[in-house]
Amino acid sequence: MKNTKNTKKAEPTTATPTAIVTDDPKKARAYARRVELRELSNKLVKDNKDKVDEGVRVNELLIQYYMQRQGAKELNTFEQWRNKGFQVRKGSVSFMVWGKPLKEQKDQEDPDDTQDMENPNYFPVCHLFDISQVAPIQAKAN
């Protein structure tokens, strides 16, 4: 009797993964956005090779891109906006740049995290918000 089940093996792919295998949709979305940031950074560096050779940093290129192409006016972190007396509106999507590199790994990181955490020069993502995404903090009435 012949085996009627489909036993075709999956072909290996060479495509770059755009999502990690996880049950947590937030982690998958964060990883996908990180991949997008990496791709945008690489494109900007390639397109602006002369500026990079003169010492312009990737984050400067990213901020310039956000201001020119996406209409951002003033970008700050969540905490910087709070210190200025503003709160980020719920549902606002951040503009991403690279944060300061982590010098040492934490001993017990999430084992499902991406391979980037294995790199001792891991660059975390820093989230910035535009002035159009914030509102003044309202004082609560007693």
C-alpha atoms as one frame of an Amber mdcrd trajectory, in Angstrom:
protein
   0.000   0.000   0.000   1.381   3.387  -0.992   1.730   6.221   1.464  -0.926
   8.774   0.504   0.277  11.506   2.835   2.078  14.451   1.320   5.695  13.991
   2.346   7.220  16.808   0.312  10.021  18.499   2.241  10.197  22.261   2.557
  12.751  23.925   0.327  15.340  26.081   2.117  14.996  29.768   1.387  17.618
  32.467   1.109  15.223  35.303   1.876  15.884  37.436   4.926  13.281  36.712
   7.584  10.992  39.646   8.271   9.453  38.139  11.381  10.580  35.884  14.169
   8.723  32.749  15.110   6.942  33.655  18.305   3.515  33.533  19.843   3.895
  37.117  21.018   2.612  39.518  18.321   4.358  42.469  19.981   7.759  40.770
  19.691   7.104  39.837  16.067   6.046  43.410  15.228   9.063  44.870  17.039
  11.403  42.533  15.178   9.805  43.403  11.830  10.201  47.129  12.551  13.844
  46.554  13.534  14.445  44.794  10.210  12.813  47.746   8.400  15.067  50.169
  10.299  18.150  48.136   9.377  17.130  48.100   5.699  16.370  51.848   5.685
  19.695  52.572   7.410  21.602  50.518   4.850  19.807  52.251   1.974  20.489
  55.723   3.385  24.170  54.933   3.962  24.493  53.577   0.427  22.689  56.578
  -1.107  24.686  59.082   0.962  28.137  57.488   0.836  29.820  60.880   0.385
  28.176  62.276   3.551  29.059  59.164   5.563  32.670  59.476   4.433  32.627
  63.057   5.774  31.504  61.833   9.208  27.714  62.089   9.066  26.210  59.389
  11.286  23.406  57.009  10.400  21.017  58.546  12.951  21.541  61.972  11.397
  20.604  60.509   8.019  17.525  58.842   9.520  16.337  62.054  11.196  16.928
  64.025   8.015  14.923  61.395   6.115  12.024  61.596   8.598  11.974  65.382
   8.389  12.184  65.614   4.603  10.054  62.667   3.529   7.622  62.203   6.392
   7.133  65.783   7.551   8.573  65.491  11.053   9.403  68.853  12.632  10.811
  68.176  16.105  11.726  64.690  17.312  12.200  63.717  20.949  11.968  60.561
  23.039   8.938  59.842  25.203  10.831  60.943  28.313  12.134  64.133  26.670
   8.563  65.133  25.756   7.428  64.455  29.360  10.231  66.671  30.678   9.037
  69.435  28.326   5.468  69.136  29.653   3.936  67.067  26.853   2.485  63.597
  26.610   2.581  61.355  23.564  -0.883  60.684  22.166  -2.095  57.118  22.519
  -1.610  55.090  19.342   1.221  57.254  17.979   3.743  55.317  15.920   7.327
  56.229  16.682  10.131  57.200  14.351  12.997  54.810  14.992  16.712  55.511
  15.218  19.563  53.516  16.719  20.224  53.863  20.454  23.538  53.791  22.262
  25.231  50.388  21.991  24.957  48.043  24.928  28.421  47.228  26.224  27.547
  44.060  28.092  24.855  41.506  27.676  22.522  40.832  30.537  23.035  37.304
  31.827  19.431  36.185  31.495  18.010  37.606  28.279  14.953  36.151  26.616
  16.179  32.998  24.849  13.763  33.624  21.962  15.342  37.003  21.230  17.076
  37.620  17.905  20.716  36.868  17.220  21.507  40.591  17.518  21.516  40.198
  21.298  24.453  37.796  21.032  26.547  40.614  19.570  28.400  42.540  22.311
  28.013  45.732  20.278  24.235  45.397  20.032  22.472  48.618  19.100  18.995
  48.907  20.604  16.240  50.824  18.874  15.372  54.290  20.161  11.831  55.554
  19.578  11.253  59.222  18.758   7.983  61.117  18.483   7.209  64.252  16.496
   5.633  67.384  17.935   2.481  66.562  15.926   2.116  63.400  18.044   2.088
  65.097  21.447  -0.269  67.232  23.519   0.354  69.415  26.588   0.006  67.572
  29.882  -3.220  68.669  31.560  -3.062  69.378  35.278  -5.547  67.203  37.180
  -8.205  69.130  39.108  -8.623  68.124  42.768
